[in-house]
């Protein structure tokens, strides 16, 4: 394995320091995609949402509730709550 440069190390370090913000942005982007998606594409998006919410340390019961509802508005409300706007 090759040795990383100090620049690469800083990039990796910043990624992990900002991972919560990155995941929250990903979930909010997925909200809009869910409103437009249908069929299998929508199912794949919900799986991505579940993974991102898990990385945000959302309780599994809450994740299951949002996924079972299949309602992007409920997910949007959760994003607002996480952003501190709700």
Residue pairs with C-beta under 8 A, 6 or more apart in sequence:
4 12
15 22
19 55
20 56
23 52
23 55
23 56
24 56
24 79
24 82
24 83
26 48
26 52
27 49
27 52
27 53
27 56
27 75
27 78
27 79
27 82
28 76
28 79
28 83
30 45
30 48
30 49
30 52
30 75
31 72
31 75
31 76
31 79
33 45
34 42
34 45
34 46
34 49
34 72
34 75
35 72
37 45
46 67
46 70
49 66
49 67
49 75
50 63
50 67
53 62
53 63
53 66
53 78
54 60
54 63
56 82
58 78
62 78
65 74
66 74
66 75
66 78
77 86
80 86
